[in-house]
């Protein structure tokens, strides 16, 4: 579970970066 907790913010950060590039 610790791995998911560490990986989730990383995925979220990438998603926000992609969203910023699209706009």
C-alpha positions as CSV (number, residue, x, y, z in Angstrom):
1,X,0.0,0.0,0.0
2,X,2.9,2.3,0.7
3,X,4.0,2.1,-3.0
4,X,0.5,3.2,-4.2
5,X,0.6,6.1,-1.7
6,X,3.9,7.2,-3.2
7,X,2.9,6.6,-6.8
8,X,-0.5,8.3,-6.8
9,X,0.8,11.9,-6.3
10,X,3.4,11.3,-9.1
11,X,0.6,10.3,-11.5
12,X,-1.5,13.3,-10.4
13,X,1.4,15.6,-11.0
14,X,1.9,14.3,-14.6
15,X,-1.8,14.6,-15.2
16,X,-1.8,18.3,-14.2
17,X,1.2,18.9,-16.4
18,X,-0.5,17.4,-19.4
19,X,-3.6,19.5,-18.6
20,X,-1.5,22.7,-18.5
21,X,0.0,21.8,-21.9
22,X,-3.4,21.2,-23.5
23,X,-4.7,24.6,-22.4
